Amino acid sequence: MNFLAHAWLSRHGSDDFLYGNLIADGVKGSRLESWPTAIASGIRHHRQVDAAIDRHAEVLRLLQMAPSAQRRFTGIALDLVWDHFLASRSPDVALVERCYQVLGERQAPERLAGMVPAMIDGDWLQRYADFDFTCRAIAGIGQRLRGPNQLAALTPWLRDEYDNLEAAFFSLWPDMQHRFSE
């Protein structure tokens, strides 16, 4: 759900490519033939970025540090934490507005249909600059998962490890930019 990071890494592409990057988490399966070419390319790009970040040494290190009970949910939280650092350290109002415009002009996939309008109306992409808001968003995602809210349970660890998370971001983000920016 790290819309801002994916937007940043795809911002030089067409609006369709950007749209594909933004909605990829709402698209199931690998068969993308029904999507226009540029949107399908954006979806694939998003998935390549996700795979690379999931294997990044900093993410693997943080996963080992995370509380064992929430470890399997840590990657979800880290995605939003990366958006927090982008929003707070490198705000890009023009990119955020472009994302909202691109998302607002098109129908989101069913899995994102309720969330996208709320994200636009609530200006989430800029509000991620506030770490408290980011933690509430992480806990909100946890409410949509089955069982106890492990993401909410993870937020104290995120707060305690904030400096470590920031250092990890400044290590991994240049790698992602170099590898995936067009």
Order of alpha helices (4+ residues) and beta strands (2+ residues): alpha-alpha-alpha-alpha-alpha-alpha-alpha-alpha-alpha-alpha-alpha
